[in-house]
Amino acid sequence: MTKKILILPGDGIGPEIVAQAEKVLAYLINERGLDVAIEHGLLGGCAVDAAGVPLPDDTLAKAKDSAAVLLGAVGGPKWESIERALRPERGLLAIRAHLGLFANLRPAVLFPELAAASSLKAEVVSNLDIMIVRELTGGIYFGEPRGIRTLDDGQRQGFNTLVYSESEIERIARIAFDVAGKRQGRVCSVDKANVLEATELWREVVSDVAKGYPDIELQHMYVDNAAMQLVRAPKQFDVILTTNLFGDILSDLASMLTGSIGMLPSASLASDGSGMYEPIHGSAPDIAGQDIANPLATLLSLSMLLRYSLVEVKLADEIEQAVSRVLKEGLRTKDIHSAGMKCVGTNEMGDAVIKALQTK
């Protein structure tokens, strides 16, 4: 049965990097027999400009009818001054909520060829392979009440609510333990249970879930210490399980250990296996249209899409191997370029990955 993939290029460099993934998809469809149908939609600032809202009904309907969504990036300074409810990021949060994408998987893997590009010494990050499992549809990003209000003395006050239910914590914890069971068997749950009641409950529920996984080693760590440890000794981690806010921050920190935020993919999964896949970097409007953006995180996101939602594990492995091959050949986009390497543009890097797929 033909499965549908919805492509949402988004804003800034989104259309450029997603175009490279579409080229790879076209190759897989035409030459490798991948049975998928591709649709397109608008999300983010481009949707605001075209339809007046960051998540049009048509886009949401297509997303609900798809096995997977591939997203570029959303947002940019152009839309920062508009009404908060209409900002591009609100569309991203909304589609995650509507699709039930509660589990965000963000691998931080250092390709050996990029060890010199890491912000840490090579011996500290060599063979780095961390999976961050971030709860994605709860916490302070979605909690109510929220807003900006004026107090009796005329002073404005911004407020947000951090809230988690037992069921929300339990389901993301099970994802983390299941993932760890296929890796090194270790989970580090990151919270701030000493000062935040919501994460005090988080720690209690995660500990209860761990009882059903006797072969998995569970460790708890406060988020400030976890940030320090990621810089001090990152290889101590296998799977990091954490909240929406903490996961957002820690995964960006981990990206610099791998050489560039332009190298890291992500998967956001629903309970039925459908998901949305996107690079973790932003829309980078300052370099949009210059053919210098790194498309590899998007191509690796496509690999995750094939692996998790389409269960095309062999094709997923081949994309990852192709990315590794072009790096071994010395090809680099500007963000990961170093002396002695060949600096290439967005399109040339995409073409090189396809060539590597053809000559595997």
Rosetta blueprint (number, residue, H / E / L):
1 M L
2 T L
3 K E
4 K E
5 I E
6 L E
7 I E
8 L E
9 P E
10 G E
11 D L
12 G L
13 I L
14 G H
15 P H
16 E H
17 I H
18 V H
19 A H
20 Q H
21 A H
22 E H
23 K H
24 V H
25 L H
26 A H
27 Y H
28 L H
29 I H
30 N H
31 E H
32 R H
33 G L
34 L L
35 D L
36 V E
37 A E
38 I E
39 E E
40 H E
41 G L
42 L L
43 L L
44 G L
45 G H
46 C H
47 A H
48 V H
49 D H
50 A H
51 A H
52 G L
53 V L
54 P L
55 L L
56 P L
57 D H
58 D H
59 T H
60 L H
61 A H
62 K H
63 A H
64 K H
65 D L
66 S L
67 A L
68 A E
69 V E
70 L E
71 L E
72 G E
73 A E
74 V L
75 G L
76 G L
77 P H
78 K H
79 W H
80 E L
81 S L
82 I L
83 E L
84 R H
85 A H
86 L H
87 R L
88 P H
89 E H
90 R H
91 G H
92 L H
93 L H
94 A H
95 I H
96 R H
97 A H
98 H H
99 L L
100 G L
101 L L
102 F L
103 A E
104 N E
105 L E
106 R E
107 P E
108 A E
109 V E
110 L L
111 F L
112 P H
113 E H
114 L H
115 A H
116 A H
117 A H
118 S L
119 S L
120 L L
121 K L
122 A H
123 E H
124 V H
125 V H
126 S L
127 N L
128 L L
129 D E
130 I E
131 M E
132 I E
133 V E
134 R E
135 E E
136 L L
137 T L
138 G L
139 G H
140 I H
141 Y H
142 F L
143 G L
144 E L
145 P L
146 R L
147 G E
148 I E
149 R E
150 T E
151 L L
152 D L
153 D L
154 G L
155 Q L
156 R E
157 Q E
158 G E
159 F E
160 N L
161 T L
162 L L
163 V L
164 Y L
165 S L
166 E H
167 S H
168 E H
169 I H
170 E H
171 R H
172 I H
173 A H
174 R H
175 I H
176 A H
177 F H
178 D H
179 V H
180 A H
181 G H
182 K L
183 R L
184 Q L
185 G L
186 R E
187 V E
188 C E
189 S E
190 V E
191 D E
192 K L
193 A L
194 N L
195 V L
196 L L
197 E H
198 A H
199 T H
200 E H
201 L H
202 W H
203 R H
204 E H
205 V H
206 V H
207 S H
208 D H
209 V H
210 A H
211 K L
212 G L
213 Y L
214 P L
215 D L
216 I L
217 E E
218 L E
219 Q E
220 H E
221 M E
222 Y E
223 V H
224 D H
225 N H
226 A H
227 A H
228 M H
229 Q H
230 L H
231 V H
232 R H
233 A L
234 P H
235 K H
236 Q H
237 F L
238 D L
239 V E
240 I E
241 L E
242 T E
243 T L
244 N H
245 L H
246 F H
247 G H
248 D H
249 I H
250 L H
251 S H
252 D H
253 L H
254 A H
255 S H
256 M H
257 L H
258 T L
259 G L
260 S L
261 I H
262 G H
263 M H
264 L L
265 P L
266 S L
267 A E
268 S E
269 L E
270 A L
271 S L
272 D L
273 G L
274 S L
275 G E
276 M E
277 Y E
278 E L
279 P L
280 I L
281 H L
282 G L
283 S L
284 A L
285 P H
286 D H
287 I H
288 A L
289 G L
290 Q L
291 D L
292 I L
293 A L
294 N L
295 P L
296 L H
297 A H
298 T H
299 L H
300 L H
301 S H
302 L H
303 S H
304 M H
305 L H
306 L H
307 R H
308 Y H
309 S L
310 L L
311 V L
312 E L
313 V H
314 K H
315 L H
316 A H
317 D H
318 E H
319 I H
320 E H
321 Q H
322 A H
323 V H
324 S H
325 R H
326 V H
327 L H
328 K H
329 E L
330 G L
331 L E
332 R E
333 T L
334 K H
335 D H
336 I H
337 H L
338 S L
339 A L
340 G L
341 M L
342 K E
343 C E
344 V L
345 G L
346 T H
347 N H
348 E H
349 M H
350 G H
351 D H
352 A H
353 V H
354 I H
355 K H
356 A H
357 L H
358 Q H
359 T L
360 K L
